[in-house]
Amino acid sequence: MIDYTADVERAARVLVRAWTVDEKEIEIEADELLAVALQHEIDHLDGKLFIDRISRIKRELYKRKLKKLIKEGKADLERPSAVRI
């Protein structure tokens, strides 16, 4: 399996507005790790992936690396059993 890692820039502080299940608007102010975690989870809700957040150059590098491994028969195309964040 290819290890896809890169730094993803995130805001250090966020204000998140959301609705509870009983339709009440709430606000969450967060910084540091909680701010990063909220942004990460909101990306999931918006359908954004890690690959969407990295530079075009890095994305192309990963594509070429994967094509090469597939061509050499070395690519493990199975989904990982665990996700590292």
Summary of the structure (lengths in Angstrom):
residues: 85
radius of gyration: 17.2
end to end distance: 15.8
largest distance: 54.7
contacts: 148
relative contact order: 0.17
helix: 40%
strand: 16%
